[in-house]
Amino acid sequence: MELRVNDPGLFIEELVFQIRPELVKRYVELEYEIMAKELAGLDGFCGWQIWVSETNPGRVTSLYFWKDHASYRNLDQEWLSGKKDEITRAFGAENMTFVRAGHETDRRYQMRSLA
C-alpha cells in the first residue's frame, strides 16, 4: 500500500441517490459509462468512487474527486446537464430519486489516502 498526500486536498463532490434496489448494478454501470468515464478526460478531475449501502437497500453514494473547488466549479454546466439528462433517459426517472448533494452543505477535502 502507498500513502498519497494531497496538498492542497482534493475537493470531494458527494451525490446521494435512492435507486430501486434490484437496479443498483445497472445504475452503477450507467453512471460509469455516461458520467465518470467522460469526466476522466477533463482537466482537474482526479477520480471517482461509488458506494452502495448494505443497511439501506438502494442507497448509492457517488464521490467525485477534483483537484480543487475551482476545478469543480468550472465544469461546463450545459454539458453536465446533458449528461444528467442522458442518465435519466437511459435509466428511467421513476427508478431513481436524488437524495442530496453533500458537498453543498459540507465542503470536504481528501488530504491523505492509503491505497
Helices and strands as residue ranges (DSSP letters): E 3-19, G 21-23, H 24-30, I 31-36, H 37-39, E 45-52, E 59-66, H 69-73, H 77-91, G 93-95, E 96-101, G 102-104, E 108-114
